[in-house]
Amino acid sequence: MNPSLATLDELSTLGALGNLGTEVRRHLNYTLGHHVKNADQRYLYRALALAVRDRLVGQWLETQTRMADKASRKVFYLSLEFLIGRSLCNSVHNLDLTDDARAAMHEYGKGLEETAENELDAGLGNGGLGRLAACFLDSCANLQLPVLGYGIRYEYGMFHQRLENGRQVEDPDHWLRDGNPWEIERPEDTRRVRFYGRSELYYDADGVHHSRWVDTHDVVAVPFDMPIPGFRNKTVNTLRLWKSTATDAFDLGEFNAGGYSEAVAAKNMAEQITMVLYPNDASENGKELRLKQQYFLVSASLQDAIANWKQNNGKDLTKFGKENCFQLNDTHPACAVPELMRILMDEHQMSWEEAWDVASCSMAYTNHTLLPEALERWSVALFSRLLPRLTEIIFEINRRFLKEVEAHWPGDADMKRRLSIIEEGDNPHIRMAYLSIIGCFSVNGVAALHTELLKSGLFADFYELWPEKFNNKTNGVTQRRWLAHCNPGLRKLITEAIGDSWEADLSSIEQLKPLAKDASFRKKWAAVKAENKRRLADYVFENTGVQFSANAIYDVQVKRIHEYKRQLLNLLHVVHLYDRICRGDSEGMIPRCVLVGGKAAPGYFIAKLIVKLINNVANVVNNDERVGDLLKVVFFPNYRVSAMEIICPGTELSEQISTAGKEASGTGNMKFMMNGALTIGTLDGANIEIREKAGAENFFLFGLDAAEVPVTRQNYNPNELIAADSDIRRVMEMLEGGVFNVGEPGIFDVLLSGLRNPQDQWLTIADFRSFIDAQQAVNEAYKDQEHWNEMSILNSASSGWFSSDRTIAQYADEIWNVQPVPHA
């Protein structure tokens, strides 16, 4: 049959295309205009990516048709971040094309992994929030749910981190410099987004009072779609990313008049919105740009969802809320609540009550933080200047809400002040988390402890008012990327032992538990780990020049650099080990390689100073002949998704050491567990559930719990603890004595004084003794390799609960009320 006449169903099969090698050659020649002979690796990667994408497109089109026809309710996942990493190997694996891709690359003398290295990590996220969103999209496709992701197509990612004299230096991360072969531009679906201007009142022909937003500065949102394939199920969902452009790219009048800069000013201003992920918001301009990003995402996405609804259902939007759900990934998309009200009232002439009925039954909010300072607040002055019409709507939402507060707590002015969306003062602010809670029908935390702390602490008053809104959805990660893809040796071993059903349903990995007692299986397990450690050691040497010993325990902490995550506590233990070695107290000490990685926000001085201290300590330890291979320390530069794919399988000890009550959930802890690492951690976030699933005997617990933390703070005296413990005292003496900053006197004083400060909210010294003891327990446990491998297997075998498939199934059943739409 002529391919141009093939039906959609025929296009969704692989048979409509040539074999993968043929398609690669075709794209090299005709799409990229490149010679097949001596093909440049960058072109070879693009040709393979396009050939794989071709195999996705038929299924993608079929999925869109199927979802439009059969889904009774749709979900839109709004997130300012989607940290999807690389797409090639994930798509190849999910389409079961690994052998074909290897054969296609073999023709050019290249390996699949070697070719995949030419793909840059998609710079669409910062850390756990964005990586979680990427896992969620993967699981939605795997479960064949009608879910579309909406995000921003940032031209530049977070930043590329490099080190100069141990200090973090930020370079632009231009991940789109070679284009993105996975995206398809959809210019027919552009949307117009408004900023500035003013709000005015008017009466329609029937004398009905309305408001409208006029004299605005508009930008155009252009969508780019990326395919999100399910696991071998012929379902390919969509991630739609918005790029900002000017309404008129060029002012010819200004140009002809000699105003060359002014001629392109509007274009440049518009494109700034999606230029860089998370602009530094230390300045007022930075704050304004970040708020622009948030509203830009929300407005374009809501307009898009409504336009598609109207195309299929007509102009009546009264049922829109019941058949569509918007999941707000943290407070970044909180503008969705007033923006949907604006669209329904101003553009579709609904009354306030009608619009609120639609909006309040279609919005759901996920909270990701217990840190009050991390809950977004925007000054009313900035917000009203940038988004005047939304400001009016927010004030009206607040006025009506406070009447409900008055009815529930009559005469309680303090309660009104506490719960008001508008935080009063000399410079009033809009509390976006409060707006989200009031405007959404569901508010969920992301781990059992996190949700309980939201209900009893941060949002206790809202919980008393609306207990039915609050629920928990413990986070998860996708086993297809974070075990099957990143750890092929373990994938093979597990599949040989229990079959391959775990890739689609991780609960079946529990079948590994009896094999933990099988000596021959433990031996195979250990061999896989040894090979993963070798691969990680090579990677570390390539990136840092530090050689890791194969016989050492690989002790890893990789995550965003932040005081509450306590990389500093980890470093104090490193200094303790170094002190022991220097004093000749190393008998029975297992060699240890400590790897720390993560990015500090550009404006976060303390976090960047912690990076500097880690590097200074590493420089001293790694160059001290007395230490040898007993202790190695590295700060791994430019930590990212593709780096984690190598780090995670080689890790043996996972550091999850945040101050109890501070980490909402964590997802790195789950990735490490899946790959057989043992956790040393506090009772914080999802650590609690990890310990419950794996068994307390297979988890190294230390530190205060969330109930003990506030009690300890009341009479906290770190200086007494330091003076009373010789180990801690010696560590502080080394740090304060300048051992690690010779030639840089006083550089770390602010960190060290913070440790001694009774107001230290992270309670680092309070947990240090317990951490030392737990690390010694790790040391002793590692000596019995048979038992260690048994614990490792049991951790992996207990990880089924932490699949994002389970999480998303709960979202679908308990919040979204959506059903799978399977391929016929």
C-alpha positions, 0 to 999 in steps of 0.5 A, a space after each residue: 500500500 502507498 504509505 501516503 494512503 495508509 490509515 491511522 491504524 496502519 501508521 501506528 504499526 512499525 510495519 509502515 516504516 522501514 527497518 530502523 537502520 534504513 530509517 536512520 540512513 534516510 534521515 541522515 541523507 534527506 532530513 539532515 543532508 549529511 553523508 552516511 560515510 563517516 557520519 558525525 556523531 551529533 548527526 548520527 544521534 539526531 538521525 536515530 532520534 528522528 527514526 525512533 520518533 517516527 515510530 512514536 508518531 503513529 501511536 501518538 496520533 492514535 492515542 490523541 484520537 482515542 483519548 479525545 473519543 473515549 475519555 470522559 474526564 481529562 487531566 492537565 498537569 501544570 508544572 513549571 518544571 519537567 526534568 525529563 533528562 534524555 529521551 532517546 534510550 527511554 523511548 528505545 526501551 519503552 518501544 522495545 527497540 533496543 536490539 534494533 537500535 544497537 544494530 543500526 548504530 553498529 553499521 557506523 561502528 558506534 554503540 547505542 550508549 555512545 550515540 546517546 551521549 550526544 543528547 543533552 539533558 533537557 534543561 526543563 527543571 531544577 531538582 526533585 519537583 521537576 524529576 517527579 513531574 517527569 516520572 508522573 508523566 511516564 506513569 500516566 502513559 504506562 497506565 494509559 490515563 488521559 493526562 497532558 503535561 503543560 510546561 515551559 520550553 526554557 531556552 536555557 536550563 538551570 545552569 551548567 555548574 563548574 568549579 573554580 578553586 572549589 567554588 560553584 560557577 554558573 555557566 549558561 545551559 543552552 540545551 537547545 543549541 543543537 535543536 530538539 529532535 523530539 519536539 514538534 511545533 504546533 503553530 496552529 495552537 498559539 495563544 495570546 497572553 496578557 500583561 500590564 494594562 488596566 481593568 475597566 468596568 462596562 455594561 453589555 447590551 442587556 445592561 449587565 455589569 462586566 469587567 475587562 482587561 484593556 491596554 495590555 502588553 501581549 505576548 504569544 505562546 507557541 506550543 511545542 509537543 513532546 511524546 511521552 511513551 508508555 511501556 510497550 502499550 501503544 500509548 503515547 501521551 503529550 508534554 506540551 511546552 510553551 515558548 514566548 514570542 512577540 505579537 509583532 516580531 519587528 517594528 518596521 516603522 522604528 527601524 526605518 526611523 533609525 531606532 534599530 534597538 527599539 525595533 526589536 525591543 518588543 521581541 526581546 522582551 517577549 522572548 525573555 519570559 521563556 529564556 531561562 529556567 528560574 531567573 534569579 529573583 533577588 532583584 525586583 526585575 527577577 521577581 517580575 520575570 518569574 511571576 511572568 513565567 508562572 502566569 504565562 504557563 497558566 494562561 496559555 495552558 488554560 486557554 488551550 484546554 478550553 479551546 480544545 473543549 469548545 472544539 469538541 463540546 461547543 460553547 457551553 462551559 458549565 460542565 467543563 469543571 466536571 470533565 477536566 481537572 488541573 493538577 497544580 504542581 506546587 504553588 507555581 501555577 496557583 494563578 490558575 485559580 483566578 485566571 480560570 475565573 477571569 476567562 469564564 467571567 470576562 470572556 464567556 460572561 458567566 456569573 461569579 457563582 457559575 464560574 466559581 462552581 466550575 473553577 473550584 471543582 476542577 483545580 487540585 493542589 500538591 504541596 511540596 514543602 514544609 518550609 514556610 519561607 518556601 511558600 510563594 508570596 508576591 507583593 500586591 504592588 508587583 502583582 497588581 501592576 503586572 496582572 491587574 485583573 487577576 488582582 481584582 479577582 483574588 481580592 474578591 475570592 478573599 473577601 468571600 472566603 473571609 465571610 466563610 471564616 467569619 461564619 466558622 469563627 465568629 468575631 475571631 479577627 486574628 483567625 481572619 488575619 491568619 487565613 487571609 490570602 492577603 498578608 497585611 502590612 506596610 507591603 501587603 503580599 498575596 499568599 499563593 499557597 492560601 489561594 491554592 487551598 481555597 480555590 482547589 477541591 483537593 490538597 495533598 502532601 507527598 509523604 505520610 509524615 509530610 501530610 500529617 505535618 501540613 494538617 497539624 502545623 502549616 495549614 492546621 486552620 485550613 484543615 479544621 475548616 475543610 478536613 475533607 480537602 486534605 489527603 496524602 499521595 506519597 511520591 514515587 519514581 518510575 522503575 523503567 528509567 530508575 532501574 530498568 534503563 539505568 541499571 541494565 545488569 540488575 534488570 537482567 538479573 531480576 528478570 531472569 529470576 522473577 520474569 519481566 512483569 515488574 517493569 510494568 508493575 513494580 509490586 511484583 518485585 516482591 518476589 525477590 524477597 526469598 532469594 535474599 537467602 539464596 547464596 548463589 543469587 546473592 553472589 550474582 547480585 554482588 557481581 552486578 553491584 561490583 560492575 556498577 561500582 566500576 562504572 561509577 568509579 570510571 565516571 568519577 575519575 573522568 569528571 574529577 580526577 579522583 580514583 575510587 577504590 573498588 573495595 570501598 563502600 560507596 557513600 553518596 548524597 546527591 540533591 539540591 544543596 540546601 541547609 535543611 538537607 544537611 550536606 554539612 552534617 555529612 561533611 562533619 562525619 567526613 572530617 571525623 573519619 579524617 581525624 580518626 585516620 590522622 590520629 591512627 585510630 583506623 583499625 577496623 575502618 572500612 575504606 569509604 568513598 564519599 560522593 556529594 553532588 548538587 547545585 546551589 541556587 545562584 543567590 544562596 550564599 550559605 549553600 554555595 559556601 557549603 560547596 566550597 567547604 566540601 571541595 576544600 575538605 576533599 582537597 586536603 583528604 585526597 592529598 594526604 598520604 596518611 589517608 591512602 585509599 581509606 577515605 576519598 571525597 569528591 564533589 561531583 560537578 554539574 549533577 543532573 539526570 544523566 549523571 544520576 543514571 550512573 551514580 544511582 546503580 553504583 551507590 551502596 549507602 544512600 544519605 537521606 539526612 535532612 532535619 526531621 520535619 523539613 523534607 516533604 518526601 524525597 525521591 532520590 531515596 526511592 531511586 537508591 532503594 530500588 537499586 539496592 542501596 541501603 539508607 542512612 537517614 532520619 525519620 523524615 519525609 518518605 524515609 519513614 515509609 522506606 524504613 517500614 517497607 524494607 524493615 527497620 533492621 535494613 535501614 540505618 536510623 539516626 537523629 531526632 524525630 519530627 516530634 522531638 525537634 521542636 522540644 529540643 529547640 526550646 533549650 538547644 545548646 550546641 556548645 555544651 554538646 560540643 564540649 561534652 563529646 571529644 569526637 565532635 570537639 576535635 572535628 570543630 577544632 579542625 574546622 575552626 583551626 583552619 586545617 581546610 582553609 589554609 591561605 583563606 582565613 575566616 572564610 568558613 566562619 559563618 558556617 561554623 558559627 551557625 553550627 554553634 548557634 543555639 538558634 540553628 534551626 537545622 539542629 546539626 550538632 544535636 544529631 551529630 553524635 547519633 550520626 557518627 554512631 549510625 555510620 559506625 553501624 554501617 561500617 560494621 555491617 559492611 564487613 559481613 558482605 553476605 548479610 549486606 547483600 541480603 539487606 540490599 536485595 531486601 531493599 530492592 524487593 521492598 521498593 514496589 510501593 515507591 513506583 510512580 505507577 502506584 502514586 499515579 493510580 492513587 491520584 487517578 482514583 482518589 483525586 482526578 476520577 479518571 479511568 484508563 483508556 486502553 488501546 483496542 
